[in-house]
């Protein structure tokens, strides 16, 4: 039977839906392969397609007026994603959005945290910056006691850090996809992630080109 989720797929649509279900349950590729009986290589390819779908969705919903001037665009070709370890986080209407950032180093981040730079500069709309090379979060908004607020940014950073550390070293080429997956999971934590993901896939099927990368 034709698989409407992925044109030219060798797996059935039922098996593809099972993979989506297990992905939404946050199982690893190894666990999904064991449960479905599908090879780890094929599972990895499907998970990359799913993460790419989520990343493009997150990028399309990012409030344009909150984008920093030095954000990095993702390309349209397979694997053409921002390759940076610096990501800016901004909160808007109770949601958190992430963007890859260019032209950053530790000194520029320390300067960005200073009150004098709060309302100016290329990152005026960013509330926090994560450096994934050393798992450090830089925040600009501190309370009167010098401690940072516990808010959406804190919750998102906790989820992202805990999820990504379990991989014990992420490839810089795929870091963007994992961060965008965390963004989607956090912003939809109270909803039905599987239903919303399937709706996206039904509207625009997964791209077979991702199987080649």
N, C-alpha and C positions, 0 to 999 in steps of 0.2 A: 504493500500500500504506500502511496506517495506520502512523504514526510513534509508537511506544510511548514514546519518550523525551520527546516534547513534544506534548500534545494540541492539535489544530488547526494543527499546523505545516504550512507550505507546502513545506518541504524534506523529502526522504525520510529514513528512519531511517539508511540507509547514509551519506548526506551528513552527517547530524548526528554520526554516529560518527566520520567523517573529521575534522570540526571538533574534536571532543573529543580525538582522537589528536594533532592538530597543536597544540592548546592545551597538552597534557601535554608536548609536545616544546619548549614555551616559545617558540613563534613569535609574532611580533607579529600584530595584527589585519590589517595591510596584507599581510604575508606569507601569512597564511591565506587572505585574499580572493583573492590572486593564484593560489595553488595550487588552491583549490577552485572558482574561478570564481563564487563567491557575492559579492554586493555587500558593500562595507565596512560599510554601515549594518546589514545583517543579521548580519554577523559580530560587530560590536560588541554587538548585542542578545544574541546567543547567549553571548558571553563574559561579559556581565554576569549572565546567568542562571546560568552555570557558577560564577562567582565568588560569587554569592549562595548557591548550594548549598554551596560549600566553607565560606563564612563561618558559615552556620547550623550546619554540622557541627562546626566548630572551637569555636563558642560552647557547643554541647551537651556537648563533651568537656572543657571547662575545669574543673579540679578546684575545686569550690565553696569549699573551705576555703582556697584560695589567692587568691580574688577580693578585690581591694582594696575598701575601703568606698566609694570615690568613682568606681567604674567606671560606664561608660555602657552602658545596654542598647540593643540594636538592636530596632526595632519589627517588626511583622508585615506592614506595608504596603510595597509596592514603593518603594525609595529611602529608606525610613525607617531610616537608619543613623546611628551617632554621627558628628557633624561636629566633630571636634576634631583638633588637630595634636599632642596629647600622648597617648602610648601607653605603658602599663606592660608590662614583660616579666617573666615569672617562669618558673623552670625547676622541673620536677617529674618524677622518674623518667626522666631523660634526654631529656625533651621540653621544648619552649619554648611558652609560651602568651602571647597578647597581649590587652590590654584597653584600650579608649579611656578616658581619664581626664578628669574635670572639675575645676574650681577649682584650676588650677595656674598658676604664673608662675615666672620664673627665681629669685626670692628664696625661694619655698617649696621649689623643687627643691634649692637649695643647702642650705637648712635640713634637708631630708629626708636629705641625704647625711651629716649629722653623726652620729657614734656615739651621741650621747645620744638620738637619735630612732630608733635602729635597731629597737627592739622595741616601738615604740608608734606611734600615729597611724593615719590611714586607709590608708596604703600600707605597712604593716609586712610584708606578704607579697610585695611587689614587689622584685625584685632590680635592675631598671634601668628608666629612663624615657627614651624617645626624644622629642625635640622636632623634629618634621618641618618646622617653619617655618624652622629653620636647620641641620637634619641633624646634630644633636648628641645624643650618648648620655650620660646621667648614670647613673653607677653608684655603688652604696653599698658594695660589697664589694671592698676593695683589699687587696693583700698587705702584708707587713711592710715592703717597699721602696716602698710607695706606688703601685705599679703594679697594674693590674687583672688578674685571672686570665684566661687564655685558656680559655674553656669554651663550653658550649652557647649562652650569651647572645652571646658574641663571634661565634660562627659564624652565628647567626641574624641578628645586626645586619649582618654583612658581606654576607650573601646579600640581605637586604632593602634595604639601602642601594644596593648595586650594581644590583639589578633596578629599583628605583624611580627612580633617577637617570637612567636611559636614557629615561624618559618626558619629561624636560626640563620638568617642571612638572605636578604632579598636581592634579586638581580636588579640593577639600576634601570634596566630596560623595561621591566614590568612593574616597578614601584608605583608608577602613576596609576595603573589599573587596580592595584590593591588598595590604594588610598581612595580612589573613586568608589570602589566596592564598599569600603568602610563608610564613606559619606552617604551612600544610598542606604546601607543598613541602619545607620544611626537615624537618618531623617525619616525612615519608614519603620522604625522599631515598634510602633504601636499599631501598624497596619498589617495587611496580608501581603507579604513580600512576594510570595509565589504567584498570587493572582495578578498583581501589578506587573510582574516580570513577564508572565505569559501574555498579558494584554499587549505589552510592548513588542514581544516576538511575533504575535499574531498580526500586528499592524505592519511590522517590518521584520521579515524573517532574518535569522542569523546569517552572517556573511560567510560564504564558503571560503573566501580568500584567506580567512584567518587560519584555516587548516594548513595552509602552505607556509606559514611563518613559524 
